[in-house]
Amino acid sequence: MVDSQPQGETLREIAARYGRAYNTLRAQWCRHPAWPPPIGKRGRFNLFDPAAVDRVVAEHFDRQAVALEPRRLYTAQQLEDAGIGVKAGTIRADLTRGRWPEPDDTEHGVNRWTGKTVMTAMTGRRGYRRNPRTEQDD
């Protein structure tokens, strides 16, 4: 007997594979223009091609490691522009809440951090991944 069902993954399966919340996929990732179209259905759930999903995630959603010059000083905006995966406003907000390191230099009232300080802060920064034990089944 030949299985005529397309092989694919539901959003919940994709969320579990990437360690993300289902609602993140449904509300954000699926609305991205590059998100692949469904290839079929399993029951009432859309199925997506895992290889196509992997390509979109790699190109648009994964934080890429960025090499910063260790001794160079960067402003929050320069760090955002360098593509560290954190917005300048988030850096400023986290600084006031004690979740970002103090600046290495504040000359002329401008907060600046060395690349080494930023890379150390980024290695300790949580990745906002969902705990798989808290996921609910379909």
Sequence and secondary structure as in RCSB ss.txt:
>XXXX:A:sequence
MVDSQPQGETLREIAARYGRAYNTLRAQWCRHPAWPPPIGKRGRFNLFDPAAVDRVVAEHFDRQAVALEPRRLYT
AQQLEDAGIGVKAGTIRADLTRGRWPEPDDTEHGVNRWTGKTVMTAMTGRRGYRRNPRTEQDD
>XXXX:A:secstr
    S   B HHHHHHHHT  HHHHHHTGGGSTTS    EEETTEEEB HHHHHHHHHHHTS       TT EE 
HHHHHHHT SS HHHHHHHHHTT S   SB GGG  BEEHHHHHHHHHTS      GGG    
